[in-house]
């Protein structure tokens, strides 16, 4: 379970996250959507323990992230938008390293083959990360998140740069993780993905949570029963989709 | 094995393995080893002896001299550490942020490991010094411990190493403590960082200045000893003093002072480690912000993509984009648009650099003319100097502009290749475009020289012709070597490209230069006249290099 209470993150003169509060119970996928610069990645990085919140509280599986960092983080996995990996480790060494950090090396040694097989990495097992393609790196990053059996999963744009088959596999993984009782938070720009995959939706703009609920709640609030998530999103964030004028024929 | 040790060990091993299995990387390593063996090894084995170093001190007590030298050495290291104390430390990679920081490993453990690793890296400093100065240093050491018990002398060396490690580890820890304190977000910390940085810098440099001034008063050995034994200096720099006391205890026999020194070193280290670990909670935040701020600039700098870097600065508002209407208004046709594009980019992103070389060159011409005695003005010496200056500044200007220009060209291959020109033609116009800065430098310098030293007009015209055609030739040679080794992400290929570039430049530039010198010095042609066939030869060679480069460019595939 992930509980965020009054989270604030300020940079020099910018309040990137402003009083964000929510809870993601076990067995739920929440999609966090918002325009560029809304504070989604900053919020995720605070929850992942990379950035220090200016104020507020984050609890992962009941453990406070500030005071019991190791306990809180042991149940957490974070997949960044563009994963930066240790280029000079091989695929196997990298997974082994992550497993060591979480103290789950035994699990990796017994189930690593299946994990590599699942993400089509068996043939790349002894190759350096530097040799992986962009899509493979993204898949590998998801594999890293699965290596320690976390039950709070944070995905920052997880489906960007992955082929359709890979997207289907990751979606299936997410659904499986939800059914196994994980709390999952996905930041995405792909509104149709959020619409189909997520149980609840958070709409964030200027660091603030503007809406929290299901798509039905959102439609009810907007009094537009037939509206798509895209239309509702644009309504609530105050953004407009303006088509550019047609180009003159030369 | 601890995960951090595992990470370090595997990365180092894989890096070495990769370096030894890739022929291109291996060539780079062999070049470095060869460079050391040829350039430094003779100095180490046959270089100056310790005689010159030790003679002035031989009449003084050996222990006093050793104490002074040891203190001086530790003091020098202290000053070096002081200078970089508040700068950001960590050297974290983007992978640390995305992979390591979200794991349950405590930031204190990560920080402690970093400090340990940095302290070990600091041990490399004396190793590198020894690599280059082992012979004189060991000679001096043997001279001063000649009457001492060999076991005591050996023990002193070991204790010296321990002292250095303790002191270095303490400074590393203090550096982390200050760095993690000063680099926190907020204006208050910006001010503290600036105050401490300037304050420590002034203190360190002031100390060096005072010592240099005191030594300069009297360079006698007695004065050197007295300066370094000044009680105020020893008190202020109690740490190097303690390190010297502990290191030389086996030779001085004063174990009371020696153990006191050890206690000071250990106390300093413990205090600094405790202070830094207290700041550990800020490690991830500061590293994440630093990495996200520098990851792109570092990547551009590594590739040598100066134009990409300028564009990045422009995007982030750090660089004001200049628009020069007269260039924008130029109407060019066909492949000349490639040249126009280069002029536009150069004047927009590199205005300072674009102007720097011509302005510097013109200033140098003025300096040469004014500093020359009246009887030599207008002489052949004056003329040769002007020709030489035009050549050097053109080389600097053309090669700087071409280096970054061709890296940019490789990045834009998807834009360039679909253009309706053959790869050879595209390459030829790219060569011309990247030589514009060099041509402008030679032209402007020549014009200034013509005004300031009209008597040597023939040399100036010859220099201008050589410089302008040379700029095109330099551009073509750099273009050829860049498409020959096009992997901008591979550091060993980049360094190898640099070596080959020098070779190619020498091969292509020698014929026109030789022709010019032969015609002027041998056949007594007027330099202005000699410049014509030499410039023609330069352009012809540039054309040949462009054809080769064009063929390579045709088969260049960025995804390979």
Contacts between the chains, C-beta under 8 A, distances in Angstrom:
chain1	res1	chain2	res2	distance
A	10	B	185	7.8
A	11	B	185	6.2
A	11	B	289	8.0
A	12	B	185	6.0
A	12	B	186	7.1
A	12	B	187	7.2
A	45	B	288	6.8
A	48	B	101	7.4
A	48	B	102	4.3
A	49	B	101	6.6
A	49	B	102	5.9
A	49	B	284	6.9
A	50	B	97	6.0
A	50	B	101	4.7
A	50	B	102	6.3
A	50	B	284	5.4
A	50	B	285	7.7
A	50	B	288	5.0
A	51	B	284	7.3
A	51	B	285	5.5
A	51	B	288	5.9
A	52	B	281	6.9
A	52	B	282	6.9
A	52	B	284	7.3
A	52	B	285	4.3
A	69	B	104	7.1
A	69	B	106	6.8
A	69	B	107	7.7
A	70	B	104	4.2
A	70	B	105	7.6
A	70	B	106	6.1
A	71	B	104	7.4
A	72	B	104	7.9
A	73	B	102	6.4
A	73	B	103	6.4
A	73	B	104	4.1
A	74	B	104	4.4
A	76	B	102	6.5
A	77	B	102	7.5
A	78	B	98	7.6
A	78	B	102	4.3
A	80	B	98	4.7
A	83	B	98	5.6
A	83	B	99	8.0
A	84	B	93	7.1
A	84	B	94	3.3
A	84	B	95	4.6
A	84	B	97	6.7
A	84	B	98	4.6
A	84	B	99	7.4
A	84	B	295	8.0
A	85	B	95	5.3
A	85	B	98	7.3
A	85	B	99	6.4
A	86	B	7	6.8
A	86	B	11	6.5
A	86	B	93	7.7
A	86	B	95	4.6
A	86	B	99	6.6
A	87	B	95	7.4
A	88	B	10	7.6
A	88	B	11	4.4
A	88	B	14	4.6
A	88	B	15	5.3
A	88	B	18	7.4
A	89	B	7	7.3
A	89	B	10	5.7
A	89	B	11	6.4
A	89	B	14	6.7
A	90	B	14	7.1
A	93	B	10	5.0
A	93	B	14	7.8
A	94	B	99	7.9
A	96	B	6	7.5
A	97	B	3	5.7
A	97	B	6	6.0
A	97	B	7	5.4
A	97	B	10	7.5
A	97	B	99	7.9
A	98	B	99	6.7
A	98	B	103	7.1
A	100	B	1	7.6
A	100	B	2	7.8
A	100	B	3	3.8
A	100	B	6	6.0
A	101	B	3	4.7
A	101	B	100	7.1
A	101	B	103	3.7
A	101	B	104	6.9
A	101	B	105	5.4
A	102	B	103	6.2
A	102	B	104	6.4
A	103	B	104	7.8
A	128	B	14	6.5
A	128	B	18	7.2
A	141	B	98	7.9
A	144	B	99	6.9
